[in-house]
Amino acid sequence: MPKERFRIVSTLNTILWLVFISVLVIALTPLTRYLLRPLMVKEDIRKADVIVVLSGGIDKGRYLSLISSQRMVRGSQLYFEGRAKKILFSGGIPEKIGVAEAAVMAQEARRLNIPAADILLEKHSKNIHEQAVEVKKIAPSQQWKSVLLVTSYSRMKRSLMAFEYVGFKVYPAPADPYEKYVDDFFGRLSLFKQLVREYGGMIYYKMRGWI
């Protein structure tokens, strides 16, 4: 029995050291920067049929998350620059929230004085694949063939591929690329988690034939 306990304690100790070392490697080295590079997509700002802004979450108070706010502001800037005559906000209803993310983004865009007539909503999607499919359903009635796509810097590659897969000509317009400049301990840990999730999403989308 003592030997068995010793083995268990020894194994747990080894695991804890491996976790500790892994955290240090992630937080104190440029690892996240190297992981981000394959996901980088060069910005290509030009006129398109519509600006499509993908949602990035709202909180329980029905306010936009920081990520959604960055995307909404970026999309609004492009609209005021005259890059497209219409702007579409895409995002469904999260559990326990009761309101579509797209609707909250549109509400904030109207406060920036974007005319309601120029704002469209897609309120059924739950992920990037569904956003591409749902926007494609709207496209024929609006005669859209090209989109100026706004989402987070690290999510742009998967989003661009998903929208291209359903038949759009896509011009990438990343929101605030803060991921490029993360250089602190906890920031790198948070970004690493985000990047692992994104790589997992890329693999899953390829397996499902969505990109």
CYANA upper distance limits for C-alpha pairs under 8 A (distance plus 0.5 A):
  1 MET  CA      5 ARG  CA      6.77
  2 PRO  CA      6 PHE  CA      6.60
  3 LYS  CA      7 ARG  CA      6.75
  4 GLU  CA      8 ILE  CA      6.81
  5 ARG  CA      9 VAL  CA      6.59
  6 PHE  CA     10 SER  CA      6.40
  7 ARG  CA     11 THR  CA      6.51
  8 ILE  CA     12 LEU  CA      6.67
  9 VAL  CA     13 ASN  CA      6.50
 10 SER  CA     14 THR  CA      6.70
 11 THR  CA     15 ILE  CA      6.73
 12 LEU  CA     16 LEU  CA      6.63
 13 ASN  CA     17 TRP  CA      6.76
 14 THR  CA     18 LEU  CA      6.69
 15 ILE  CA     19 VAL  CA      6.67
 16 LEU  CA     20 PHE  CA      6.58
 17 TRP  CA     21 ILE  CA      6.56
 18 LEU  CA     22 SER  CA      6.51
 19 VAL  CA     23 VAL  CA      6.65
 20 PHE  CA     24 LEU  CA      6.86
 21 ILE  CA     25 VAL  CA      6.68
 22 SER  CA     26 ILE  CA      6.67
 23 VAL  CA     27 ALA  CA      6.48
 23 VAL  CA    189 LEU  CA      7.95
 24 LEU  CA     28 LEU  CA      6.06
 24 LEU  CA     29 THR  CA      8.27
 25 VAL  CA     29 THR  CA      6.07
 25 VAL  CA     31 LEU  CA      7.93
 26 ILE  CA     30 PRO  CA      8.10
 26 ILE  CA     31 LEU  CA      6.47
 26 ILE  CA     32 THR  CA      7.40
 26 ILE  CA    188 ARG  CA      7.13
 26 ILE  CA    189 LEU  CA      6.81
 26 ILE  CA    192 PHE  CA      7.70
 27 ALA  CA    184 ASP  CA      7.80
 27 ALA  CA    185 PHE  CA      5.29
 27 ALA  CA    186 PHE  CA      7.36
 27 ALA  CA    187 GLY  CA      8.41
 27 ALA  CA    188 ARG  CA      5.78
 27 ALA  CA    189 LEU  CA      6.21
 28 LEU  CA    185 PHE  CA      7.04
 30 PRO  CA     34 TYR  CA      7.06
 31 LEU  CA     35 LEU  CA      6.80
 32 THR  CA     36 LEU  CA      6.56
 32 THR  CA    188 ARG  CA      6.99
 32 THR  CA    191 LEU  CA      7.43
 32 THR  CA    192 PHE  CA      6.31
 32 THR  CA    195 LEU  CA      8.29
 33 ARG  CA     37 ARG  CA      6.97
 33 ARG  CA    180 LYS  CA      7.67
 34 TYR  CA     38 PRO  CA      8.33
 35 LEU  CA     39 LEU  CA      8.23
 35 LEU  CA    195 LEU  CA      7.65
 36 LEU  CA     40 MET  CA      7.05
 36 LEU  CA    154 SER  CA      7.49
 36 LEU  CA    180 LYS  CA      8.33
 36 LEU  CA    195 LEU  CA      7.57
 39 LEU  CA    154 SER  CA      6.60
 39 LEU  CA    155 ARG  CA      8.09
 39 LEU  CA    156 MET  CA      8.08
 39 LEU  CA    157 LYS  CA      6.29
 40 MET  CA    153 TYR  CA      7.73
 40 MET  CA    154 SER  CA      7.35
 40 MET  CA    156 MET  CA      8.17
 40 MET  CA    157 LYS  CA      7.37
 41 VAL  CA    153 TYR  CA      8.31
 41 VAL  CA    156 MET  CA      7.21
 41 VAL  CA    157 LYS  CA      6.56
 41 VAL  CA    172 PRO  CA      7.90
 42 LYS  CA    172 PRO  CA      7.80
 43 GLU  CA    171 TYR  CA      8.09
 43 GLU  CA    172 PRO  CA      5.89
 43 GLU  CA    173 ALA  CA      5.89
 43 GLU  CA    174 PRO  CA      7.18
 44 ASP  CA    171 TYR  CA      5.94
 44 ASP  CA    172 PRO  CA      5.96
 44 ASP  CA    173 ALA  CA      6.86
 45 ILE  CA     83 ARG  CA      8.50
 45 ILE  CA    148 LEU  CA      7.85
 45 ILE  CA    171 TYR  CA      6.91
 45 ILE  CA    172 PRO  CA      7.41
 45 ILE  CA    173 ALA  CA      6.66
 46 ARG  CA     83 ARG  CA      6.77
 46 ARG  CA    148 LEU  CA      8.05
 46 ARG  CA    171 TYR  CA      7.64
 47 LYS  CA     82 GLY  CA      8.11
 47 LYS  CA     83 ARG  CA      4.89
 47 LYS  CA     84 ALA  CA      6.35
 47 LYS  CA    148 LEU  CA      8.03
 48 ALA  CA     83 ARG  CA      6.79
 48 ALA  CA     84 ALA  CA      5.97
 48 ALA  CA    146 SER  CA      5.81
 48 ALA  CA    147 VAL  CA      5.89
 48 ALA  CA    148 LEU  CA      6.30
 48 ALA  CA    171 TYR  CA      8.32
 49 ASP  CA     84 ALA  CA      6.22
 49 ASP  CA     85 LYS  CA      7.70
 49 ASP  CA     86 LYS  CA      7.95
 49 ASP  CA    144 TRP  CA      5.94
 49 ASP  CA    145 LYS  CA      7.11
 49 ASP  CA    146 SER  CA      5.83
 49 ASP  CA    147 VAL  CA      6.38
 49 ASP  CA    148 LEU  CA      8.30
 50 VAL  CA     84 ALA  CA      5.70
 50 VAL  CA     85 LYS  CA      7.09
 50 VAL  CA     86 LYS  CA      5.66
 50 VAL  CA     87 ILE  CA      6.17
 50 VAL  CA     88 LEU  CA      7.54
 50 VAL  CA    144 TRP  CA      7.49
 50 VAL  CA    146 SER  CA      7.42
 50 VAL  CA    147 VAL  CA      5.63
 50 VAL  CA    148 LEU  CA      6.78
 51 ILE  CA     75 GLY  CA      7.21
 51 ILE  CA     78 LEU  CA      8.18
 51 ILE  CA     79 TYR  CA      7.78
 51 ILE  CA     83 ARG  CA      8.16
 51 ILE  CA     84 ALA  CA      6.63
 51 ILE  CA     86 LYS  CA      6.88
 51 ILE  CA     87 ILE  CA      5.09
 51 ILE  CA     88 LEU  CA      6.54
 51 ILE  CA    147 VAL  CA      6.19
 51 ILE  CA    148 LEU  CA      5.16
 51 ILE  CA    149 LEU  CA      6.59
 51 ILE  CA    150 VAL  CA      7.89
 52 VAL  CA     75 GLY  CA      8.03
 52 VAL  CA     87 ILE  CA      6.50
 52 VAL  CA     88 LEU  CA      5.35
 52 VAL  CA     89 PHE  CA      6.52
 52 VAL  CA     90 SER  CA      7.64
 52 VAL  CA    147 VAL  CA      6.84
 52 VAL  CA    148 LEU  CA      6.55
 52 VAL  CA    149 LEU  CA      5.52
 52 VAL  CA    150 VAL  CA      6.55
 53 VAL  CA     71 ARG  CA      6.98
 53 VAL  CA     72 MET  CA      7.20
 53 VAL  CA     75 GLY  CA      6.63
 53 VAL  CA     87 ILE  CA      8.03
 53 VAL  CA     88 LEU  CA      6.68
 53 VAL  CA     89 PHE  CA      5.42
 53 VAL  CA     90 SER  CA      6.61
 53 VAL  CA    149 LEU  CA      6.71
 53 VAL  CA    150 VAL  CA      5.21
 53 VAL  CA    151 THR  CA      6.80
 54 LEU  CA     68 SER  CA      8.49
 54 LEU  CA     71 ARG  CA      7.84
 54 LEU  CA     89 PHE  CA      6.69
 54 LEU  CA     90 SER  CA      5.51
 54 LEU  CA     91 GLY  CA      6.95
 54 LEU  CA    131 GLN  CA      8.12
 54 LEU  CA    149 LEU  CA      8.34
 54 LEU  CA    150 VAL  CA      6.78
 54 LEU  CA    151 THR  CA      6.03
 55 SER  CA     68 SER  CA      6.00
 55 SER  CA     71 ARG  CA      7.90
 55 SER  CA     89 PHE  CA      7.55
 55 SER  CA     90 SER  CA      6.37
 55 SER  CA     91 GLY  CA      5.67
 55 SER  CA    101 GLU  CA      6.70
 55 SER  CA    102 ALA  CA      6.96
 55 SER  CA    105 MET  CA      8.14
 55 SER  CA    151 THR  CA      8.09
 56 GLY  CA     65 SER  CA      7.37
 56 GLY  CA     67 ILE  CA      5.97
 56 GLY  CA     68 SER  CA      4.91
 56 GLY  CA     71 ARG  CA      8.28
 56 GLY  CA    101 GLU  CA      8.47
 56 GLY  CA    151 THR  CA      8.49
 57 GLY  CA     64 LEU  CA      6.92
 57 GLY  CA     65 SER  CA      5.99
 57 GLY  CA     67 ILE  CA      7.74
 57 GLY  CA     68 SER  CA      6.43
 57 GLY  CA    101 GLU  CA      7.03
 58 ILE  CA     62 ARG  CA      6.21
 58 ILE  CA     63 TYR  CA      5.91
 58 ILE  CA     64 LEU  CA      4.89
 58 ILE  CA     65 SER  CA      5.43
 58 ILE  CA     68 SER  CA      7.83
 58 ILE  CA    101 GLU  CA      6.84
 59 ASP  CA     63 TYR  CA      6.06
 59 ASP  CA     64 LEU  CA      6.98
 59 ASP  CA     65 SER  CA      6.81
 59 ASP  CA     97 ILE  CA      8.23
 60 LYS  CA     96 LYS  CA      8.22
 60 LYS  CA     97 ILE  CA      6.40
 62 ARG  CA     97 ILE  CA      7.55
 62 ARG  CA     99 VAL  CA      8.04
 62 ARG  CA    104 VAL  CA      7.78
 63 TYR  CA    104 VAL  CA      7.71
 64 LEU  CA     68 SER  CA      6.09
 64 LEU  CA     69 SER  CA      6.25
 64 LEU  CA    101 GLU  CA      8.36
 64 LEU  CA    104 VAL  CA      7.44
 64 LEU  CA    105 MET  CA      7.54
 65 SER  CA     69 SER  CA      6.59
 66 LEU  CA     70 GLN  CA      6.69
 67 ILE  CA     71 ARG  CA      6.87
 67 ILE  CA    152 SER  CA      7.83
 68 SER  CA     72 MET  CA      6.52
 68 SER  CA    105 MET  CA      7.96
 69 SER  CA     73 VAL  CA      6.56
 69 SER  CA    105 MET  CA      8.18
 70 GLN  CA     74 ARG  CA      6.64
 70 GLN  CA    175 ALA  CA      6.47
 70 GLN  CA    176 ASP  CA      6.73
 71 ARG  CA     75 GLY  CA      6.61
 71 ARG  CA    150 VAL  CA      6.76
 71 ARG  CA    151 THR  CA      6.36
 71 ARG  CA    152 SER  CA      7.51
 71 ARG  CA    174 PRO  CA      8.44
 71 ARG  CA    175 ALA  CA      5.69
 71 ARG  CA    176 ASP  CA      8.10
 72 MET  CA     76 SER  CA      6.62
 72 MET  CA    105 MET  CA      6.75
 72 MET  CA    108 GLU  CA      8.39
 72 MET  CA    109 ALA  CA      7.45
 73 VAL  CA     77 GLN  CA      6.64
 73 VAL  CA    109 ALA  CA      8.23
 74 ARG  CA     78 LEU  CA      6.90
 74 ARG  CA    150 VAL  CA      7.74
 74 ARG  CA    174 PRO  CA      8.48
 74 ARG  CA    175 ALA  CA      6.11
 74 ARG  CA    176 ASP  CA      8.13
 75 GLY  CA     79 TYR  CA      6.78
 75 GLY  CA     87 ILE  CA      7.94
 75 GLY  CA    150 VAL  CA      6.81
 76 SER  CA     80 PHE  CA      6.77
 76 SER  CA     87 ILE  CA      8.44
 76 SER  CA    109 ALA  CA      7.19
 76 SER  CA    112 LEU  CA      8.33
 76 SER  CA    114 ILE  CA      8.07
 77 GLN  CA     81 GLU  CA      6.70
 78 LEU  CA     82 GLY  CA      7.03
 78 LEU  CA     83 ARG  CA      6.13
 78 LEU  CA     84 ALA  CA      8.14
 79 TYR  CA     83 ARG  CA      6.20
 79 TYR  CA     84 ALA  CA      6.47
 79 TYR  CA     85 LYS  CA      7.53
 79 TYR  CA     86 LYS  CA      7.91
 79 TYR  CA     87 ILE  CA      7.36
 85 LYS  CA    118 ASP  CA      7.26
 86 LYS  CA    118 ASP  CA      5.30
 86 LYS  CA    119 ILE  CA      6.57
 86 LYS  CA    120 LEU  CA      7.89
 87 ILE  CA    118 ASP  CA      6.79
 87 ILE  CA    119 ILE  CA      5.67
 87 ILE  CA    120 LEU  CA      6.76
 88 LEU  CA    119 ILE  CA      6.28
 88 LEU  CA    120 LEU  CA      5.01
 88 LEU  CA    121 LEU  CA      6.01
 88 LEU  CA    122 GLU  CA      7.73
 89 PHE  CA    102 ALA  CA      5.45
 89 PHE  CA    103 ALA  CA      8.11
 89 PHE  CA    105 MET  CA      7.20
 89 PHE  CA    106 ALA  CA      7.06
 89 PHE  CA    119 ILE  CA      8.13
 89 PHE  CA    120 LEU  CA      6.91
 89 PHE  CA    121 LEU  CA      5.62
 89 PHE  CA    122 GLU  CA      6.74
 90 SER  CA    101 GLU  CA      7.96
 90 SER  CA    102 ALA  CA      5.56
 90 SER  CA    121 LEU  CA      6.55
 90 SER  CA    122 GLU  CA      5.12
 90 SER  CA    123 LYS  CA      6.73
 90 SER  CA    125 SER  CA      7.82
 90 SER  CA    131 GLN  CA      6.86
 90 SER  CA    135 VAL  CA      8.28
 91 GLY  CA    100 ALA  CA      6.79
 91 GLY  CA    101 GLU  CA      5.49
 91 GLY  CA    102 ALA  CA      5.21
 91 GLY  CA    122 GLU  CA      6.69
 91 GLY  CA    123 LYS  CA      5.74
 91 GLY  CA    124 HIS  CA      7.15
 91 GLY  CA    125 SER  CA      6.02
 91 GLY  CA    126 LYS  CA      7.18
 91 GLY  CA    127 ASN  CA      8.49
 91 GLY  CA    131 GLN  CA      7.56
 92 GLY  CA     99 VAL  CA      8.41
 92 GLY  CA    100 ALA  CA      5.22
 92 GLY  CA    101 GLU  CA      6.19
 92 GLY  CA    102 ALA  CA      7.09
 92 GLY  CA    122 GLU  CA      7.72
 92 GLY  CA    123 LYS  CA      4.74
 92 GLY  CA    124 HIS  CA      5.04
 92 GLY  CA    125 SER  CA      5.26
 92 GLY  CA    126 LYS  CA      6.17
 93 ILE  CA     97 ILE  CA      7.41
 93 ILE  CA     98 GLY  CA      6.58
 93 ILE  CA     99 VAL  CA      5.81
 93 ILE  CA    100 ALA  CA      4.51
 93 ILE  CA    101 GLU  CA      6.62
 93 ILE  CA    123 LYS  CA      7.40
 93 ILE  CA    124 HIS  CA      7.67
 93 ILE  CA    125 SER  CA      8.50
 93 ILE  CA    126 LYS  CA      8.16
 94 PRO  CA     98 GLY  CA      7.36
 94 PRO  CA     99 VAL  CA      7.85
 94 PRO  CA    100 ALA  CA      7.49
 94 PRO  CA    101 GLU  CA      8.02
 94 PRO  CA    126 LYS  CA      8.30
 99 VAL  CA    103 ALA  CA      7.65
 99 VAL  CA    104 VAL  CA      8.13
100 ALA  CA    104 VAL  CA      7.25
100 ALA  CA    123 LYS  CA      6.21
101 GLU  CA    105 MET  CA      6.84
101 GLU  CA    123 LYS  CA      7.88
102 ALA  CA    106 ALA  CA      6.60
102 ALA  CA    121 LEU  CA      6.49
102 ALA  CA    122 GLU  CA      7.03
102 ALA  CA    123 LYS  CA      6.49
103 ALA  CA    107 GLN  CA      6.64
103 ALA  CA    121 LEU  CA      7.34
103 ALA  CA    123 LYS  CA      7.95
104 VAL  CA    108 GLU  CA      6.93
105 MET  CA    109 ALA  CA      6.69
106 ALA  CA    110 ARG  CA      6.70
106 ALA  CA    119 ILE  CA      7.43
106 ALA  CA    121 LEU  CA      8.08
107 GLN  CA    111 ARG  CA      7.11
108 GLU  CA    112 LEU  CA      7.20
109 ALA  CA    113 ASN  CA      7.30
109 ALA  CA    114 ILE  CA      6.42
110 ARG  CA    114 ILE  CA      5.43
110 ARG  CA    115 PRO  CA      6.89
110 ARG  CA    116 ALA  CA      6.96
114 ILE  CA    118 ASP  CA      7.59
114 ILE  CA    119 ILE  CA      8.03
115 PRO  CA    119 ILE  CA      7.44
122 GLU  CA    131 GLN  CA      8.22
122 GLU  CA    134 GLU  CA      7.38
122 GLU  CA    135 VAL  CA      7.29
124 HIS  CA    130 GLU  CA      8.46
124 HIS  CA    131 GLN  CA      8.47
124 HIS  CA    134 GLU  CA      7.86
125 SER  CA    130 GLU  CA      5.42
125 SER  CA    131 GLN  CA      5.68
125 SER  CA    134 GLU  CA      7.37
126 LYS  CA    130 GLU  CA      6.79
126 LYS  CA    131 GLN  CA      7.77
127 ASN  CA    131 GLN  CA      6.68
128 ILE  CA    132 ALA  CA      6.80
128 ILE  CA    158 ARG  CA      8.50
128 ILE  CA    159 SER  CA      6.64
128 ILE  CA    162 ALA  CA      7.64
129 HIS  CA    133 VAL  CA      6.84
129 HIS  CA    159 SER  CA      8.36
129 HIS  CA    162 ALA  CA      6.52
129 HIS  CA    163 PHE  CA      8.47
129 HIS  CA    210 TRP  CA      7.16
130 GLU  CA    134 GLU  CA      6.39
131 GLN  CA    135 VAL  CA      6.53
132 ALA  CA    136 LYS  CA      6.62
132 ALA  CA    159 SER  CA      8.50
132 ALA  CA    162 ALA  CA      6.70
132 ALA  CA    163 PHE  CA      5.56
132 ALA  CA    166 VAL  CA      7.32
133 VAL  CA    137 LYS  CA      6.94
133 VAL  CA    163 PHE  CA      8.38
133 VAL  CA    166 VAL  CA      7.22
134 GLU  CA    138 ILE  CA      7.26
135 VAL  CA    139 ALA  CA      6.82
136 LYS  CA    140 PRO  CA      8.04
136 LYS  CA    166 VAL  CA      7.39
136 LYS  CA    167 GLY  CA      8.42
136 LYS  CA    168 PHE  CA      8.44
138 ILE  CA    142 GLN  CA      7.29
139 ALA  CA    143 GLN  CA      6.20
139 ALA  CA    144 TRP  CA      5.38
139 ALA  CA    145 LYS  CA      7.74
140 PRO  CA    144 TRP  CA      6.94
145 LYS  CA    167 GLY  CA      8.30
145 LYS  CA    168 PHE  CA      6.02
145 LYS  CA    169 LYS  CA      6.71
146 SER  CA    168 PHE  CA      5.99
146 SER  CA    169 LYS  CA      4.96
146 SER  CA    170 VAL  CA      6.30
146 SER  CA    171 TYR  CA      8.12
147 VAL  CA    168 PHE  CA      7.28
147 VAL  CA    169 LYS  CA      6.82
147 VAL  CA    170 VAL  CA      5.63
147 VAL  CA    171 TYR  CA      6.71
148 LEU  CA    170 VAL  CA      6.58
148 LEU  CA    171 TYR  CA      5.27
148 LEU  CA    172 PRO  CA      6.52
148 LEU  CA    173 ALA  CA      6.94
149 LEU  CA    160 LEU  CA      7.95
149 LEU  CA    170 VAL  CA      7.07
149 LEU  CA    171 TYR  CA      6.52
149 LEU  CA    172 PRO  CA      5.59
149 LEU  CA    173 ALA  CA      6.10
149 LEU  CA    174 PRO  CA      8.08
150 VAL  CA    156 MET  CA      8.35
150 VAL  CA    172 PRO  CA      7.14
150 VAL  CA    173 ALA  CA      5.55
150 VAL  CA    174 PRO  CA      5.86
150 VAL  CA    175 ALA  CA      6.72
151 THR  CA    155 ARG  CA      7.11
151 THR  CA    156 MET  CA      6.47
151 THR  CA    159 SER  CA      8.27
151 THR  CA    173 ALA  CA      7.81
151 THR  CA    174 PRO  CA      5.92
151 THR  CA    175 ALA  CA      6.26
152 SER  CA    156 MET  CA      6.54
152 SER  CA    174 PRO  CA      6.06
152 SER  CA    175 ALA  CA      5.79
152 SER  CA    176 ASP  CA      7.64
152 SER  CA    177 PRO  CA      7.51
153 TYR  CA    174 PRO  CA      5.53
153 TYR  CA    175 ALA  CA      6.76
153 TYR  CA    176 ASP  CA      7.66
153 TYR  CA    177 PRO  CA      5.69
153 TYR  CA    178 TYR  CA      8.37
153 TYR  CA    179 GLU  CA      7.56
154 SER  CA    177 PRO  CA      8.49
154 SER  CA    179 GLU  CA      7.62
154 SER  CA    195 LEU  CA      7.89
154 SER  CA    198 GLU  CA      8.13
155 ARG  CA    159 SER  CA      6.72
155 ARG  CA    198 GLU  CA      7.40
156 MET  CA    160 LEU  CA      6.30
156 MET  CA    172 PRO  CA      7.65
156 MET  CA    174 PRO  CA      7.15
157 LYS  CA    161 MET  CA      6.71
158 ARG  CA    162 ALA  CA      6.62
158 ARG  CA    201 GLY  CA      8.45
158 ARG  CA    202 MET  CA      6.80
158 ARG  CA    211 ILE  CA      8.03
159 SER  CA    163 PHE  CA      6.75
160 LEU  CA    164 GLU  CA      6.56
160 LEU  CA    170 VAL  CA      6.98
160 LEU  CA    172 PRO  CA      7.45
161 MET  CA    165 TYR  CA      6.47
161 MET  CA    211 ILE  CA      5.85
162 ALA  CA    166 VAL  CA      7.23
162 ALA  CA    210 TRP  CA      6.67
162 ALA  CA    211 ILE  CA      5.52
163 PHE  CA    167 GLY  CA      7.20
163 PHE  CA    168 PHE  CA      6.30
163 PHE  CA    169 LYS  CA      8.47
163 PHE  CA    170 VAL  CA      7.49
164 GLU  CA    168 PHE  CA      5.42
164 GLU  CA    169 LYS  CA      6.70
164 GLU  CA    170 VAL  CA      6.86
164 GLU  CA    211 ILE  CA      8.41
165 TYR  CA    210 TRP  CA      7.46
165 TYR  CA    211 ILE  CA      6.15
177 PRO  CA    181 TYR  CA      8.19
178 TYR  CA    182 VAL  CA      7.05
179 GLU  CA    191 LEU  CA      7.61
182 VAL  CA    187 GLY  CA      6.36
182 VAL  CA    188 ARG  CA      6.78
182 VAL  CA    191 LEU  CA      8.32
183 ASP  CA    187 GLY  CA      7.18
183 ASP  CA    188 ARG  CA      7.00
184 ASP  CA    188 ARG  CA      6.56
185 PHE  CA    189 LEU  CA      7.12
186 PHE  CA    190 SER  CA      6.68
187 GLY  CA    191 LEU  CA      6.57
188 ARG  CA    192 PHE  CA      6.45
189 LEU  CA    193 LYS  CA      6.99
190 SER  CA    194 GLN  CA      6.93
191 LEU  CA    195 LEU  CA      6.57
192 PHE  CA    196 VAL  CA      6.63
193 LYS  CA    197 ARG  CA      6.83
194 GLN  CA    198 GLU  CA      6.76
195 LEU  CA    199 TYR  CA      6.65
196 VAL  CA    200 GLY  CA      6.64
197 ARG  CA    201 GLY  CA      6.63
198 GLU  CA    202 MET  CA      6.75
199 TYR  CA    203 ILE  CA      6.85
200 GLY  CA    204 TYR  CA      6.66
201 GLY  CA    205 TYR  CA      6.49
202 MET  CA    206 LYS  CA      6.71
203 ILE  CA    207 MET  CA      6.73
204 TYR  CA    208 ARG  CA      6.73
205 TYR  CA    209 GLY  CA      6.55
205 TYR  CA    210 TRP  CA      5.60
205 TYR  CA    211 ILE  CA      6.50
206 LYS  CA    210 TRP  CA      6.53
206 LYS  CA    211 ILE  CA      6.13
